[in-house]
Amino acid sequence: MASSGSICTEIKNLLGKDAEELLSYKCKVSKETLHTPDGNWVERMFSLSDRNNRVLNSLETLFNHGRLGNSGYLSIFPVDQGVEHTAGASFAPNPIYFDPENIVRFALEAGCNAVASTYGVLSSLARKYAHKIPFVLKFNHNELLSYPNTHDQIFFSSIKQAYDMGAVAVGATIYFGSPESNRQIIEVSKAFAHAHDLGMATILWCYLRNPGFKVDGVDYHTAADLTGQANHLGVTIGADIIKQKLPTNNGGFKAIKFAKTHDKVYSDLSSDHPIDLCRYQVINCYDGRIGLINSGGASSGKNDLAEALRTAVINKRAGGMGLILGRKAFQRPFDEGVEMVRKIQDVYLCKEITVA
């Protein structure tokens, strides 16, 4: 096994010209105000909460598994794209993933904390694998076969089904800002409460969907101020972990000219630097009391590893909790995808990469 020093050096080399900017930056919002991940995370953050003992046990199971076990960081392998993006679009680049067993095998081989997928995928293999790697059942989806498509998430399974198969957590998406978001907030809030009652943890994909979030050719769906508020709504309804896209810009509220914001959001609490933008997402998760994991994004080809490493470094240095990487990994040969996920995990194992 390579030494920690050589691993950190390899990460710096892969970051290339961005290494110095990303690894030496100090955030505008001090890290001293944050609750940052560590090996005692569940006890520190949840022992005084209303989560029952079974939820605490599920969270401990999730955080203690895989290569990042006992670090406070998470590496989750998510494959729900067969529904969210169609199976053909998702799996044609690597057809082995039409067989759900390869999804679970990948998560095990890569040393992930958990595998997150649909009811169909996980239920078909639960007796063989639910005791070998934590299952996260994603219970709602936006399917693309209905025409015209809407920005909606509908239930494909129940919380009881997740419990019966032995899942340690459930996941859901809310499309904040969409016409259907009010209904989704109510449905997911009730589902999360039921999951907690049964002893499972909760993960919320806090995404934005509204054509009005594009102004003068600029897409603000990943603006720090808008996604930060989505995160704040997510932790409000009982999410134990927030999944969010990495912010790419800021000023969404000002450009769209709706809701409310404050000038200090942009002058004191964030800047144009990517780590500051992500830090604003973290502070909206109750100053990090609820962990933020960022998504790895779509596969773009040969630059996937460098892009994913950059996202992981930004997330970690901002005070985030990990990465949830799917398409960048499973749309390439199995062993190559496993190696990529392990290199991303190395960012969180490298002690030289600290919270900014």
Secondary structure, 3 states (H helix, E strand, C coil): CCCHHHHHHHHHHHHHHHHHHHHHCCCCCCHHHCCCCCCCHHHHHHCCCCCCHHHHHHHHHHHHCCCCCCCCCEEEEEECHHHHHHHHHHHCCCHHHHCHHHHHHHHHHHCCCEEEECHHHHHCCHHHHCCCCCEEEECEECCCCCCCCCCCCEECCCHHHHHHHCCCEEEEEEEECCCCHHHHHHHHHHHHHHHHHCCCEEEEEEEECCHHHEECCEECCCEHHHHHHHHHHHHHCCCCEEEECCCCECCHHHHHCCCCCCHHHHHCCCCCCHHHHHHHHHHCCCCCCCEEEEECCCCCCCCHHHHHHHHHHHHHHHCCCEEECCHHHHCCCHHHHHHHHHHHHHHHHCCCCCCC
